[in-house]
């Protein structure tokens, strides 16, 4: 085999490995921040902003 063939084969083998190493596998840390209007708070059960009950 020639040097060019060996080089091309090694690039084809290593490129996907390098690309997957760059991916972030920590999907849980990428959650969006929720902001509600003043006087409301986030209700995780209802998945919406709800009015804060004042006492």
C-alpha atoms as an extended CHARMM CRD file, in Angstrom:
* protein
*
        55  EXT
         1         1  UNK       CA              0.0000000000        0.0000000000        0.0000000000  PROA      1               0.0000000000
         2         2  UNK       CA              1.1130000000        3.5150000000       -0.6000000000  PROA      2               0.0000000000
         3         3  UNK       CA              1.5280000000        6.2200000000        1.9850000000  PROA      3               0.0000000000
         4         4  UNK       CA             -1.3990000000        8.1740000000        0.4940000000  PROA      4               0.0000000000
         5         5  UNK       CA             -3.7220000000        5.1830000000        0.8480000000  PROA      5               0.0000000000
         6         6  UNK       CA             -2.7120000000        4.6000000000        4.4610000000  PROA      6               0.0000000000
         7         7  UNK       CA             -3.1540000000        8.2760000000        5.2600000000  PROA      7               0.0000000000
         8         8  UNK       CA             -6.5980000000        8.3980000000        3.6190000000  PROA      8               0.0000000000
         9         9  UNK       CA             -7.6910000000        5.2600000000        5.4710000000  PROA      9               0.0000000000
        10        10  UNK       CA             -6.5250000000        6.6340000000        8.8210000000  PROA      10              0.0000000000
        11        11  UNK       CA             -8.3620000000        9.9230000000        8.2100000000  PROA      11              0.0000000000
        12        12  UNK       CA            -11.5650000000        8.0670000000        7.3570000000  PROA      12              0.0000000000
        13        13  UNK       CA            -11.2670000000        6.0210000000       10.5530000000  PROA      13              0.0000000000
        14        14  UNK       CA            -10.2800000000        8.8500000000       12.8990000000  PROA      14              0.0000000000
        15        15  UNK       CA            -12.5550000000       11.6380000000       11.6290000000  PROA      15              0.0000000000
        16        16  UNK       CA            -15.8190000000       10.1980000000       13.0730000000  PROA      16              0.0000000000
        17        17  UNK       CA            -14.0870000000        9.5100000000       16.3890000000  PROA      17              0.0000000000
        18        18  UNK       CA            -12.8480000000       13.0820000000       16.6240000000  PROA      18              0.0000000000
        19        19  UNK       CA            -16.2730000000       14.4510000000       15.6650000000  PROA      19              0.0000000000
        20        20  UNK       CA            -18.0720000000       12.4310000000       18.3350000000  PROA      20              0.0000000000
        21        21  UNK       CA            -15.5230000000       13.5280000000       20.9380000000  PROA      21              0.0000000000
        22        22  UNK       CA            -16.5150000000       17.1380000000       20.2650000000  PROA      22              0.0000000000
        23        23  UNK       CA            -20.2070000000       16.4710000000       20.9760000000  PROA      23              0.0000000000
        24        24  UNK       CA            -21.6700000000       17.3190000000       24.3330000000  PROA      24              0.0000000000
        25        25  UNK       CA            -23.2870000000       14.2170000000       25.8040000000  PROA      25              0.0000000000
        26        26  UNK       CA            -24.5620000000       16.0830000000       28.8900000000  PROA      26              0.0000000000
        27        27  UNK       CA            -28.0410000000       16.8890000000       27.6330000000  PROA      27              0.0000000000
        28        28  UNK       CA            -29.4840000000       17.5180000000       31.1210000000  PROA      28              0.0000000000
        29        29  UNK       CA            -27.2680000000       20.5510000000       31.6730000000  PROA      29              0.0000000000
        30        30  UNK       CA            -28.6690000000       22.2590000000       28.5760000000  PROA      30              0.0000000000
        31        31  UNK       CA            -32.1400000000       22.9380000000       29.9130000000  PROA      31              0.0000000000
        32        32  UNK       CA            -33.6030000000       26.3200000000       29.0230000000  PROA      32              0.0000000000
        33        33  UNK       CA            -34.0930000000       28.8970000000       31.7400000000  PROA      33              0.0000000000
        34        34  UNK       CA            -37.7450000000       29.8040000000       32.3070000000  PROA      34              0.0000000000
        35        35  UNK       CA            -38.6370000000       33.3720000000       33.1780000000  PROA      35              0.0000000000
        36        36  UNK       CA            -42.1350000000       34.3740000000       34.1690000000  PROA      36              0.0000000000
        37        37  UNK       CA            -43.6600000000       37.8140000000       34.3670000000  PROA      37              0.0000000000
        38        38  UNK       CA            -43.5580000000       39.7310000000       37.6350000000  PROA      38              0.0000000000
        39        39  UNK       CA            -46.1220000000       38.3860000000       40.0960000000  PROA      39              0.0000000000
        40        40  UNK       CA            -46.0370000000       34.8930000000       38.6020000000  PROA      40              0.0000000000
        41        41  UNK       CA            -43.9270000000       31.8230000000       39.1830000000  PROA      41              0.0000000000
        42        42  UNK       CA            -43.2060000000       28.6460000000       37.2240000000  PROA      42              0.0000000000
        43        43  UNK       CA            -45.4410000000       25.6590000000       38.0170000000  PROA      43              0.0000000000
        44        44  UNK       CA            -43.5580000000       22.5360000000       36.9160000000  PROA      44              0.0000000000
        45        45  UNK       CA            -46.6840000000       20.3870000000       37.1450000000  PROA      45              0.0000000000
        46        46  UNK       CA            -48.8000000000       22.6230000000       34.9220000000  PROA      46              0.0000000000
        47        47  UNK       CA            -45.7440000000       23.5910000000       32.8240000000  PROA      47              0.0000000000
        48        48  UNK       CA            -46.8110000000       27.2340000000       32.7870000000  PROA      48              0.0000000000
        49        49  UNK       CA            -46.4730000000       30.4620000000       34.7500000000  PROA      49              0.0000000000
        50        50  UNK       CA            -49.0900000000       30.8600000000       37.4650000000  PROA      50              0.0000000000
        51        51  UNK       CA            -50.0500000000       33.8300000000       39.6040000000  PROA      51              0.0000000000
        52        52  UNK       CA            -48.4570000000       33.9740000000       43.0460000000  PROA      52              0.0000000000
        53        53  UNK       CA            -51.0470000000       33.8520000000       45.8150000000  PROA      53              0.0000000000
        54        54  UNK       CA            -50.4880000000       36.7600000000       48.2020000000  PROA      54              0.0000000000
        55        55  UNK       CA            -51.4030000000       36.4600000000       51.8460000000  PROA      55              0.0000000000
